Amino acid sequence: MSSLRDRLKGGLPRLAVVAHDLAMVWLVWQALHKLRFGITATPPTLPLWSTEIALVLAAQGLVFWQVGLYRGLWRFAGVPDLWNIFKACMLGLFAIVLGLFLYNRVDAVPRTVLVLYPLVLMGMLGAPRLLYRAWKDSRIDSANAVSVRILILGAGRAGEALVRDLRRFGTYHPVGFLDDAARLRGSKVQGVPVLGNVDDVAEIARETAAKLLVIAMPSADANAMQRVVMACERTGVPFRMVPRLQDVLEGRSLPGELKEVAIEDLLGRKPVLPDWKAIRAWLGARSVLVTGAGGSIGSELCRQCARHGAGRIALIEIDELALVTTETALRRDFPDVEFIPILGDCGDKAVIEYALKLASPDAAFHAAAYKQVPLLEAQLREAVRNNVLTTETVARACRAAGVGTFVLISTDKAVDPVNVLGATKRLAEMTCQSLADQRATRFVTVRFGNVLDSAGSVVPLFREQIRNGGPVTVTDPEVTRFFMTIPEACQLILQASAIGTHEAIYTLDMGEPVPIRLLAEQMIRLAGKTPGRDVAIVYTGLRPGEKLHETLFHADERYRPTVHPKILQAEPRDVASVALENSLQQLREASIRYDREALSTLLRIAVPEFRPVGEHPDYKESATVVAFPARNARKI
């Protein structure tokens, strides 16, 4: 009974719309006949109902239904609904002519009626829908007297869609747009006026009594976003932004949600556009193994692989909480993918061989590593054991098991290394290169710099320091770093892996280096505070192992473009495999003895370019490193 009542309740409004449209058809048909015959001396008598009218209603009603005119709601009537009405009226005319031709050869219908019929009917069907929507919007506008007054920066598609969404909820009342396009000045978008330029936001916000600023520029690049945010900060009014479409599609933001401006939005670049077809062709229905699967990069790699076609993913992680958290999230979001969690140290030969036997992977991503530069300076044994010897163990096991592709996740610090992290990662690269003989396994190395919001990065540290009232600690006023978001890094890792050739080293375009001082200042401002007044910035000096600036290629590594504009390939330097194998054996023996002095000596011998900077007493930047080429210099 309840189900029948619900169906009737849901169907009655649609039946009312059908009745309205058919009544309009009858009215237009009658009115056009009266208009046509009204100018004659002896107009014929027109019946209110006849077989001809019944055919017209049946033909037009059938077209209405087939076109899908009753799938939309009058409350949200717009251009797509008007387009459907146009199609329905034109197709309806052909259906009516065909029906009447079969009935009476269309002898009784004036040609004027047939010409005017679709045009008049479009107006009679479209006008009530638009009037109804305008009435509903006006009711919301009247309720907006107590809503939050907002000023929208950006009068493009995102801004127009935002106004429509806000009007449905009634919580916010748009009072105006700001846009730098001169052609929009004085115009209206969805009835909301364009009041001026973005740089005028402080004055216009005061004049309109706006209580919230919304940045509707989801496709703006980093420079444009920085300019807009600086303009918003000068007003003292809270501001939010419309999330990017990519964030909505990947579940990081909800449609229609206004989110706070994050540091990623100011450091980001144009959206990465990987060749998903190539990635899916490489990953499709295959088995993948990820070491360090509970880490920032490892967990996102698992997510990206699951999203783009992997059928089975083995997760190796030594941290039980990280493993449980990652596995739970993946099973929830990708119930159709088989996940194999393995708790253990991937440097343990038994663990990696067990994982390979259990998962039979076609590709392995080695993301497990220690990455904290200052800490590793005093933890040489663990750095060598985890970053070098574990890599050798995993790589050899994958080669012996016939894994198709082995991907080493490396770092920009491996280029001309000055710290333990860089030296151990460089030695890991050399180890993979020495193993890349003519066997079935394809060895690929991918280098990139700092990842925003990854475990141990400066962004969470700064955020916590700002939350506690400061001070924010920056090592040096001149220090710069390359930054990339976690999803962007993982997408490019998959892209490089899909296109990678045998024994290849790839580096990712990290954009322009970012001064850490400016990063700290911007994060303080985004928190609604003033650097130096509300939150102090303290310079602590470079820590052990740290460089002022990072680079992505060594001078001896000739690099060339790939099929993807954000990925470049380096020509690997020659590696003496026999000498390297002896060094690895000696490192393993020294590691078992926990002989730090021997490990230090052996690491310098194995990586001749390793020049530790120590405590930076007289450190000068090396001139033997070339930077990532400028964008305008890259031609593919």
C-alpha positions as CSV (number, residue, x, y, z in Angstrom):
1,M,0.0,0.0,0.0
2,S,2.8,2.3,1.0
3,S,4.7,1.5,-2.2
4,L,1.6,2.2,-4.4
5,R,1.1,5.6,-2.5
6,D,4.8,6.5,-3.2
7,R,4.5,5.6,-6.9
8,L,1.3,7.7,-7.2
9,K,3.0,10.6,-5.3
10,G,6.0,10.5,-7.6
11,G,3.9,10.0,-10.8
12,L,1.3,12.7,-10.3
13,P,3.6,15.6,-11.0
14,R,4.8,14.0,-14.2
15,L,1.2,13.2,-15.3
16,A,0.4,16.9,-14.7
17,V,3.3,17.9,-16.9
18,V,2.1,15.5,-19.6
19,A,-1.4,16.9,-19.4
20,H,-0.1,20.4,-19.6
21,D,2.0,19.7,-22.7
22,L,-0.8,17.9,-24.5
23,A,-3.2,20.8,-23.6
24,M,-0.7,23.2,-25.2
25,V,-0.6,21.1,-28.3
26,W,-4.4,21.2,-28.5
27,L,-4.5,24.9,-27.8
28,V,-1.8,25.8,-30.4
29,W,-3.5,23.6,-33.0
30,Q,-6.9,25.2,-32.4
31,A,-5.6,28.7,-32.2
32,L,-3.6,28.5,-35.4
33,H,-6.6,27.2,-37.3
34,K,-8.8,30.0,-36.0
35,L,-6.1,32.5,-36.8
36,R,-5.8,31.1,-40.4
37,F,-9.6,30.9,-41.1
38,G,-10.4,34.1,-39.2
39,I,-9.3,36.2,-42.1
40,T,-11.7,34.5,-44.5
41,A,-15.2,35.8,-45.3
42,T,-17.0,32.6,-44.2
43,P,-14.7,30.7,-41.7
44,P,-15.6,27.0,-41.3
45,T,-16.8,25.7,-37.9
46,L,-13.9,24.1,-36.1
47,P,-14.8,21.2,-33.7
48,L,-13.2,21.1,-30.3
49,W,-12.5,17.4,-30.8
50,S,-12.1,15.3,-33.9
51,T,-10.2,12.3,-35.3
52,E,-7.6,14.8,-36.8
53,I,-7.0,16.3,-33.3
54,A,-6.7,12.9,-31.8
55,L,-4.0,11.9,-34.3
56,V,-2.1,15.2,-33.7
57,L,-2.1,14.6,-29.9
58,A,-1.1,11.0,-30.3
59,A,1.7,11.7,-32.7
60,Q,3.1,14.7,-30.7
61,G,2.7,12.9,-27.4
62,L,4.6,9.9,-28.7
63,V,7.5,12.1,-29.8
64,F,7.5,13.9,-26.5
65,W,8.0,10.6,-24.7
66,Q,10.6,9.3,-27.1
67,V,12.7,12.5,-26.9
68,G,12.7,12.3,-23.1
69,L,10.9,15.5,-22.4
70,Y,9.6,14.2,-19.1
71,R,12.9,13.2,-17.6
72,G,13.8,16.8,-16.6
73,L,12.4,18.8,-13.8
74,W,10.8,22.2,-14.3
75,R,12.6,23.4,-11.2
76,F,16.0,23.1,-13.0
77,A,14.8,23.9,-16.5
78,G,17.6,25.3,-18.7
79,V,19.2,25.2,-22.1
80,P,19.2,21.3,-22.4
81,D,15.5,21.3,-21.7
82,L,14.9,24.0,-24.4
83,W,16.9,22.0,-26.8
84,N,14.8,18.9,-26.1
85,I,11.6,21.0,-26.7
86,F,13.0,22.2,-30.0
87,K,13.7,18.6,-31.1
88,A,10.3,17.4,-29.9
89,C,8.4,20.2,-31.8
90,M,10.3,19.6,-35.1
91,L,10.1,15.9,-34.9
92,G,6.5,16.2,-33.8
93,L,5.7,18.2,-37.0
94,F,7.0,15.3,-39.2
95,A,5.1,12.7,-37.1
96,I,1.8,14.8,-37.5
97,V,2.3,15.3,-41.2
98,L,2.9,11.6,-41.7
99,G,-0.1,10.6,-39.6
100,L,-2.5,13.1,-41.3
101,F,-1.1,12.1,-44.7
102,L,-2.1,8.5,-44.1
103,Y,-5.5,9.7,-42.7
104,N,-6.7,12.4,-45.2
105,R,-3.7,13.3,-47.3
106,V,-3.3,16.5,-45.2
107,D,-6.0,18.1,-47.4
108,A,-7.8,19.8,-44.5
109,V,-4.8,21.4,-42.8
110,P,-3.6,24.8,-44.1
111,R,0.1,25.1,-44.9
112,T,0.4,28.1,-42.7
113,V,-0.6,26.1,-39.7
114,L,2.1,23.5,-40.4
115,V,4.8,26.2,-40.7
116,L,3.9,28.1,-37.5
117,Y,3.0,25.1,-35.4
118,P,6.5,24.1,-34.1
119,L,7.5,27.7,-33.5
120,V,4.5,28.6,-31.5
121,L,4.5,25.3,-29.6
122,M,8.1,25.8,-28.6
123,G,7.1,29.1,-26.9
124,M,4.1,27.6,-25.3
125,L,6.1,24.7,-23.8
126,G,9.3,26.6,-22.9
127,A,7.8,29.7,-21.4
128,P,5.9,28.0,-18.5
129,R,9.0,26.0,-17.6
130,L,11.3,29.0,-17.4
131,L,8.7,31.1,-15.6
132,Y,8.3,28.3,-13.0
133,R,12.0,28.2,-12.5
134,A,12.2,32.0,-12.2
135,W,9.4,31.9,-9.6
136,K,11.2,29.3,-7.6
137,D,14.5,31.2,-7.8
138,S,12.8,34.4,-6.7
139,R,11.4,32.6,-3.6
140,I,14.9,31.5,-2.8
141,D,16.2,35.0,-3.4
142,S,13.7,36.4,-1.0
143,A,14.9,33.9,1.6
144,N,18.4,35.0,1.0
145,A,17.9,38.1,3.1
146,V,19.4,36.2,6.0
147,S,21.9,34.3,3.8
148,V,25.7,34.9,3.7
149,R,26.5,37.5,1.1
150,I,29.3,36.3,-1.2
151,L,31.4,37.8,-3.9
152,I,32.6,35.4,-6.6
153,L,36.0,35.8,-8.3
154,G,35.8,34.5,-11.8
155,A,32.7,34.8,-14.1
156,G,33.5,31.8,-16.2
157,R,31.7,28.4,-16.3
158,A,32.7,27.5,-12.8
159,G,31.3,30.8,-11.5
160,E,28.0,30.4,-13.4
161,A,27.6,26.8,-12.2
162,L,28.4,28.0,-8.6
163,V,25.6,30.5,-8.7
164,R,23.1,27.9,-9.9
165,D,24.2,25.5,-7.1
166,L,24.1,28.2,-4.4
167,R,20.6,29.2,-5.4
168,R,19.3,25.7,-4.9
169,F,20.5,25.6,-1.3
170,G,19.7,29.2,-0.3
171,T,22.5,29.3,2.2
172,Y,24.6,31.8,0.3
173,H,23.5,34.9,-1.6
174,P,25.8,35.9,-4.6
175,V,26.0,39.7,-4.8
176,G,28.4,40.1,-7.7
177,F,31.2,38.7,-9.9
178,L,34.8,40.0,-10.3
179,D,36.6,39.1,-13.5
180,D,39.5,40.6,-15.4
181,A,37.8,40.1,-18.8
182,A,36.9,43.6,-20.1
183,R,34.1,42.2,-22.3
184,L,32.2,41.1,-19.2
185,R,32.2,44.5,-17.5
186,G,28.7,45.6,-16.8
187,S,27.1,42.3,-17.9
188,K,25.2,39.8,-15.8
189,V,25.8,36.1,-15.3
190,Q,22.7,34.2,-14.1
191,G,21.3,37.6,-13.1
192,V,24.4,38.5,-11.0
193,P,26.3,41.6,-12.1
194,V,30.0,41.6,-13.0
195,L,31.2,44.5,-10.8
196,G,34.9,44.9,-11.6
197,N,38.4,43.5,-11.8
198,V,39.9,40.9,-9.3
199,D,42.3,43.6,-8.1
200,D,39.3,45.7,-7.0
201,V,38.1,43.0,-4.6
202,A,39.0,44.9,-1.4
203,E,36.9,48.0,-2.4
204,I,34.0,46.1,-3.9
205,A,33.8,43.7,-1.0
206,R,33.4,46.7,1.3
207,E,30.8,48.3,-0.9
208,T,28.7,45.1,-1.3
209,A,29.1,44.1,2.4
210,A,30.3,40.7,1.3
211,K,31.0,38.3,4.1
212,L,32.7,35.6,2.0
213,L,34.8,35.5,-1.1
214,V,34.7,32.5,-3.4
215,I,37.4,31.9,-6.0
216,A,35.8,30.2,-9.0
217,M,38.9,29.6,-11.1
218,P,39.6,25.9,-10.9
219,S,41.8,26.0,-14.0
220,A,44.0,28.9,-12.9
221,D,47.7,28.2,-12.8
222,A,49.9,28.8,-9.7
223,N,50.9,32.4,-10.6
224,A,47.3,33.4,-11.2
225,M,46.1,31.7,-8.0
226,Q,48.8,33.4,-5.9
227,R,47.8,36.8,-7.3
228,V,44.1,36.2,-6.5
229,V,44.8,34.9,-3.0
230,M,47.0,37.9,-2.3
231,A,44.1,40.2,-3.4
232,C,41.7,38.3,-1.1
233,E,44.1,38.4,1.8
234,R,44.1,42.2,1.6
235,T,40.4,42.4,2.2
236,G,40.4,40.7,5.6
237,V,37.3,38.8,4.5
238,P,37.3,34.9,4.7
239,F,37.7,33.2,1.3
240,R,37.1,29.8,-0.2
241,M,37.5,28.2,-3.6
242,V,35.7,25.9,-6.0
243,P,37.4,22.5,-6.1
244,R,39.1,21.4,-9.3
245,L,37.2,18.9,-11.5
246,Q,40.0,16.4,-11.1
247,D,39.7,16.5,-7.3
248,V,36.0,15.9,-7.6
249,L,36.4,13.0,-10.0
250,E,39.0,11.4,-7.8
251,G,36.9,11.8,-4.6
252,R,39.1,14.4,-2.9
253,S,36.3,17.0,-3.0
254,L,32.5,16.9,-3.2
255,P,30.5,18.5,-6.1
256,G,29.4,22.0,-5.1
257,E,31.7,22.0,-2.0
258,L,33.5,25.2,-1.1
259,K,37.0,24.3,0.2
260,E,39.7,26.2,1.9
261,V,42.6,27.3,-0.3
262,A,45.4,24.8,0.3
263,I,49.1,25.3,-0.3
264,E,48.8,22.7,-3.1
265,D,46.5,25.1,-5.0
266,L,49.2,27.8,-4.9
267,L,52.2,25.6,-5.8
268,G,50.4,23.4,-8.3
269,R,50.8,23.5,-12.1
270,K,48.6,22.8,-15.0
271,P,46.8,19.5,-14.5
272,V,48.8,16.4,-15.5
273,L,47.3,14.7,-18.5
274,P,48.7,11.2,-18.6
275,D,48.1,8.8,-21.5
276,W,45.5,6.8,-19.6
277,K,45.1,4.5,-22.6
278,A,48.7,3.5,-22.5
279,I,48.6,3.1,-18.7
280,R,45.5,0.9,-18.8
281,A,46.9,-1.2,-21.6
282,W,50.0,-1.8,-19.5
283,L,48.1,-2.4,-16.2
284,G,44.9,-3.9,-17.4
285,A,43.9,-7.0,-15.4
286,R,47.5,-7.5,-14.3
287,S,49.0,-8.3,-10.9
288,V,51.1,-5.6,-9.2
289,L,53.3,-5.7,-6.1
290,V,54.0,-2.5,-4.1
291,T,56.6,-2.3,-1.3
292,G,56.2,0.4,1.3
293,A,52.5,0.2,0.5
294,G,51.4,2.0,3.6
295,G,53.5,5.1,2.9
296,S,52.4,8.3,1.1
297,I,53.6,7.3,-2.3
298,G,53.1,3.5,-1.9
299,S,49.4,3.9,-0.8
300,E,48.6,6.3,-3.6
301,L,50.3,4.0,-6.1
302,C,48.1,1.2,-5.0
303,R,45.1,3.4,-5.4
304,Q,46.1,4.5,-8.9
305,C,46.8,1.0,-10.0
306,A,43.4,-0.2,-8.7
307,R,41.7,2.7,-10.4
308,H,43.3,2.1,-13.7
309,G,42.9,-1.6,-14.3
310,A,45.1,-3.7,-12.0
311,G,43.3,-7.0,-11.1
312,R,45.5,-8.0,-8.1
313,I,47.7,-5.9,-5.9
314,A,50.1,-7.2,-3.2
315,L,50.9,-4.8,-0.4
316,I,54.1,-5.2,1.5
317,E,54.4,-3.0,4.6
318,I,56.4,-3.3,7.8
319,D,54.1,-1.0,9.8
320,E,51.0,-2.9,10.8
321,L,48.8,0.1,11.4
322,A,49.7,1.6,8.0
323,L,49.0,-1.7,6.3
324,V,45.6,-2.1,7.9
325,T,44.6,1.5,7.2
326,T,45.7,1.3,3.5
327,E,44.1,-2.1,2.9
328,T,40.8,-1.1,4.5
329,A,40.6,2.0,2.4
330,L,41.4,0.2,-0.8
331,R,38.9,-2.7,-0.2
332,R,36.2,-0.1,0.5
333,D,36.9,1.9,-2.6
334,F,37.8,-1.0,-5.0
335,P,35.8,-4.0,-4.0
336,D,36.4,-5.8,-7.3
337,V,40.2,-5.7,-7.0
338,E,42.0,-8.5,-5.2
339,F,44.3,-7.2,-2.4
340,I,47.0,-9.3,-0.8
341,P,48.3,-7.7,2.4
342,I,51.8,-8.9,3.6
343,L,53.2,-7.7,6.9
344,G,56.9,-7.8,6.9
345,D,60.2,-6.3,5.9
346,C,60.7,-6.5,2.1
347,G,64.4,-6.7,2.7
348,D,63.8,-10.1,4.2
349,K,64.4,-12.5,1.4
350,A,61.8,-14.9,2.7
351,V,59.2,-12.2,2.8
352,I,59.7,-10.9,-0.7
353,E,59.9,-14.5,-2.2
354,Y,56.7,-15.4,-0.4
355,A,55.0,-12.3,-1.8
356,L,56.2,-13.0,-5.3
357,K,55.0,-16.5,-5.1
358,L,51.6,-15.5,-3.7
359,A,50.9,-12.6,-6.1
360,S,52.8,-13.6,-9.3
361,P,53.1,-9.9,-10.2
362,D,53.7,-8.6,-13.7
363,A,55.1,-5.3,-12.2
364,A,56.7,-4.3,-8.9
365,F,57.0,-0.8,-7.5
366,H,59.7,-0.5,-4.9
367,A,58.6,2.5,-2.8
368,A,59.9,1.3,0.5
369,A,62.8,3.5,1.7
370,Y,64.0,5.8,4.5
371,K,63.8,9.4,3.3
372,Q,64.5,11.8,6.2
373,V,67.7,13.6,5.4
374,P,68.9,14.9,8.8
375,L,68.0,11.6,10.6
376,L,69.8,9.4,8.1
377,E,73.0,11.3,8.5
378,A,73.3,9.8,12.0
379,Q,71.7,6.4,11.0
380,L,74.0,5.3,8.3
381,R,73.6,1.6,8.9
382,E,69.8,1.6,8.6
383,A,70.0,3.9,5.5
384,V,72.4,1.5,3.8
385,R,70.4,-1.6,4.9
386,N,67.0,-0.3,3.9
387,N,67.8,1.9,0.9
388,V,70.5,-0.2,-0.7
389,L,70.6,-3.8,0.5
390,T,66.8,-4.1,0.6
391,T,66.6,-2.7,-3.0
392,E,69.1,-5.3,-4.1
393,T,67.2,-8.1,-2.4
394,V,63.8,-7.1,-3.9
395,A,65.3,-6.4,-7.4
396,R,67.1,-9.8,-7.5
397,A,64.0,-11.6,-6.3
398,C,61.9,-9.9,-8.9
399,R,64.3,-10.8,-11.6
400,A,64.5,-14.4,-10.5
401,A,60.7,-14.6,-10.4
402,G,60.4,-13.2,-14.0
403,V,58.6,-10.0,-13.0
404,G,58.0,-8.1,-16.2
405,T,58.8,-4.6,-14.9
406,F,60.7,-3.4,-11.8
407,V,60.2,0.3,-10.9
408,L,62.5,1.9,-8.4
409,I,61.2,5.1,-6.8
410,S,64.2,7.3,-6.4
411,T,64.8,11.0,-5.5
412,D,66.4,14.1,-6.9
413,K,68.9,13.9,-4.0
414,A,70.5,11.0,-5.9
415,V,71.9,13.5,-8.4
416,D,75.4,14.5,-7.3
417,P,74.6,13.4,-3.7
418,V,75.8,15.4,-0.7
419,N,73.9,13.4,2.0
420,V,73.4,9.8,3.1
421,L,69.9,9.7,1.6
422,G,71.2,10.8,-1.8
423,A,74.2,8.5,-1.7
424,T,72.1,5.4,-0.8
425,K,69.5,6.1,-3.4
426,R,72.2,6.7,-6.0
427,L,73.7,3.3,-5.1
428,A,70.2,1.7,-5.3
429,E,69.9,3.2,-8.8
430,M,73.3,1.7,-9.7
431,T,72.3,-1.7,-8.3
432,C,69.2,-1.8,-10.4
433,Q,71.2,-0.8,-13.5
434,S,73.8,-3.5,-12.8
435,L,70.9,-6.1,-12.7
436,A,69.4,-4.9,-15.9
437,D,70.9,-7.5,-18.2
438,Q,69.1,-9.0,-21.1
439,R,66.7,-11.1,-19.0
440,A,63.0,-10.7,-19.1
441,T,62.7,-8.1,-16.3
442,R,62.7,-4.4,-17.4
443,F,64.3,-2.1,-14.8
444,V,62.9,1.5,-14.7
445,T,64.0,4.2,-12.3
446,V,61.9,7.3,-11.6
447,R,63.3,10.4,-9.8
448,F,61.3,13.2,-8.3
449,G,61.6,15.7,-5.4
450,N,59.6,16.6,-2.4
451,V,55.9,15.6,-2.3
452,L,53.4,17.9,-0.7
453,D,51.8,16.6,2.5
454,S,53.7,13.3,2.4
455,A,54.8,11.9,5.7
456,G,57.7,13.9,7.1
457,S,57.4,16.8,4.6
458,V,57.6,20.4,5.7
459,V,53.9,21.1,4.9
460,P,52.4,19.1,7.8
461,L,55.2,20.4,10.1
462,F,54.4,24.0,9.2
463,R,50.7,23.4,9.6
464,E,51.2,22.0,13.1
465,Q,53.5,24.9,14.1
466,I,51.0,27.4,12.8
467,R,48.2,25.7,14.7
468,N,50.2,25.9,17.9
469,G,50.9,29.6,17.4
470,G,54.4,29.3,16.0
471,P,57.2,29.8,15.6
472,V,57.5,28.3,12.1
473,T,61.1,27.0,11.6
474,V,62.8,27.4,8.3
475,T,66.4,26.3,7.8
476,D,67.7,29.1,5.6
477,P,66.1,32.2,3.9
478,E,67.5,31.1,0.6
479,V,66.7,27.4,0.6
480,T,64.4,26.1,-2.2
481,R,62.8,22.8,-3.0
482,F,60.9,21.2,-5.9
483,F,57.4,20.2,-4.9
484,M,54.7,17.9,-6.4
485,T,51.4,16.6,-5.2
486,I,51.1,12.9,-4.3
487,P,48.5,12.0,-7.0
488,E,50.5,13.9,-9.6
489,A,53.7,12.1,-8.7
490,C,52.0,8.7,-8.8
491,Q,50.3,9.3,-12.1
492,L,53.6,10.3,-13.7
493,I,55.3,7.2,-12.1
494,L,52.7,5.0,-13.8
495,Q,53.2,6.9,-17.1
496,A,56.9,6.5,-17.0
497,S,56.5,2.9,-16.1
498,A,54.2,2.3,-19.0
499,I,56.4,4.0,-21.6
500,G,59.8,3.0,-19.9
501,T,62.5,1.3,-21.9
502,H,65.0,-1.2,-20.5
503,E,67.5,0.2,-18.0
504,A,65.9,3.7,-18.2
505,I,66.1,6.6,-15.7
506,Y,63.2,9.0,-15.8
507,T,62.8,12.3,-14.0
508,L,59.5,14.1,-13.4
509,D,59.0,17.8,-14.2
510,M,58.7,19.2,-10.7
511,G,57.9,22.7,-12.0
512,E,59.9,25.7,-10.6
513,P,61.8,25.5,-7.3
514,V,59.8,27.0,-4.4
515,P,61.5,29.1,-1.7
516,I,60.7,27.5,1.6
517,R,60.5,30.9,3.2
518,L,57.7,31.9,0.8
519,L,56.0,28.6,1.4
520,A,56.0,29.2,5.2
521,E,54.7,32.8,4.7
522,Q,51.9,31.7,2.4
523,M,50.8,28.9,4.8
524,I,50.6,31.4,7.6
525,R,48.5,33.8,5.5
526,L,46.2,31.0,4.4
527,A,45.6,30.3,8.1
528,G,44.3,33.9,8.5
529,K,47.4,35.1,10.3
530,T,50.2,37.6,9.4
531,P,53.8,36.4,9.2
532,G,56.0,38.1,11.7
533,R,53.1,39.5,13.7
534,D,50.8,36.6,14.6
535,V,53.3,33.8,13.8
536,A,57.0,34.2,13.9
537,I,59.4,32.6,11.3
538,V,62.7,31.4,12.8
539,Y,65.7,30.5,10.7
540,T,67.5,27.5,12.3
541,G,70.3,27.0,9.7
542,L,70.7,24.1,7.3
543,R,70.6,20.7,9.0
544,P,73.2,18.0,8.4
545,G,73.0,16.7,4.9
546,E,70.9,19.5,3.5
547,K,71.6,21.5,0.4
548,L,70.4,25.0,-0.4
549,H,69.0,23.9,-3.8
550,E,68.2,20.6,-5.5
551,T,68.6,19.6,-9.1
552,L,67.2,16.8,-11.2
553,F,70.0,15.7,-13.6
554,H,73.7,15.1,-13.4
555,A,75.9,16.8,-16.0
556,D,77.1,13.4,-17.3
557,E,73.5,12.2,-17.8
558,R,72.4,13.3,-21.2
559,Y,68.7,13.7,-21.2
560,R,66.0,13.8,-23.9
561,P,62.2,14.3,-24.1
562,T,59.8,11.4,-24.0
563,V,56.3,11.1,-25.4
564,H,55.0,12.8,-22.3
565,P,56.0,16.5,-21.8
566,K,56.4,16.2,-18.0
567,I,58.8,13.3,-18.2
568,L,62.4,13.4,-19.4
569,Q,64.8,10.4,-19.8
570,A,68.4,10.4,-18.6
571,E,71.1,8.4,-20.2
572,P,72.5,6.1,-17.4
573,R,76.1,6.5,-16.5
574,D,78.3,3.4,-16.9
575,V,78.4,1.0,-13.9
576,A,81.1,-1.5,-13.2
577,S,78.9,-4.5,-12.3
578,V,81.7,-6.7,-10.8
579,A,83.1,-3.9,-8.6
580,L,79.6,-2.9,-7.6
581,E,78.7,-6.5,-6.6
582,N,81.8,-6.7,-4.4
583,S,80.9,-3.3,-2.8
584,L,77.4,-4.6,-2.0
585,Q,78.7,-7.7,-0.5
586,Q,81.1,-5.7,1.7
587,L,78.3,-3.4,2.7
588,R,76.2,-6.3,3.7
589,E,78.9,-7.7,5.9
590,A,79.6,-4.4,7.5
591,S,75.9,-3.9,8.1
592,I,75.7,-7.3,9.9
593,R,78.6,-6.1,12.1
594,Y,77.0,-2.7,12.5
595,D,80.4,-1.2,11.5
596,R,79.5,2.4,10.8
597,E,83.1,3.4,9.9
598,A,83.4,0.6,7.3
599,L,79.9,1.5,5.9
600,S,80.9,5.2,5.5
601,T,84.2,4.2,3.7
602,L,82.5,1.6,1.5
603,L,79.6,4.0,0.6
604,R,82.1,6.7,-0.6
605,I,84.0,4.1,-2.6
606,A,80.9,2.7,-4.3
607,V,79.5,6.2,-5.0
608,P,82.5,8.3,-6.1
609,E,80.4,11.5,-6.6
610,F,79.2,11.4,-2.9
611,R,80.6,14.6,-1.3
612,P,79.1,15.0,2.2
613,V,78.3,18.6,3.2
614,G,78.5,17.8,7.0
615,E,77.4,20.8,9.1
616,H,77.8,23.3,6.1
617,P,80.8,25.3,7.4
618,D,82.0,26.3,4.0
619,Y,79.5,24.6,1.7
620,K,79.1,26.0,-1.8
621,E,76.7,24.8,-4.4
622,S,78.3,22.5,-7.0
623,A,78.4,23.8,-10.6
624,T,78.5,20.3,-12.1
625,V,74.7,19.8,-12.1
626,V,72.4,21.0,-14.8
627,A,68.8,22.0,-13.9
628,F,65.6,20.7,-15.5
629,P,65.3,22.4,-18.9
630,A,63.0,25.4,-19.2
631,R,59.5,24.6,-20.6
632,N,60.1,26.7,-23.7
633,A,63.3,24.8,-24.4
634,R,61.5,21.4,-24.6
635,K,60.3,20.4,-28.0
636,I,58.8,16.9,-28.6
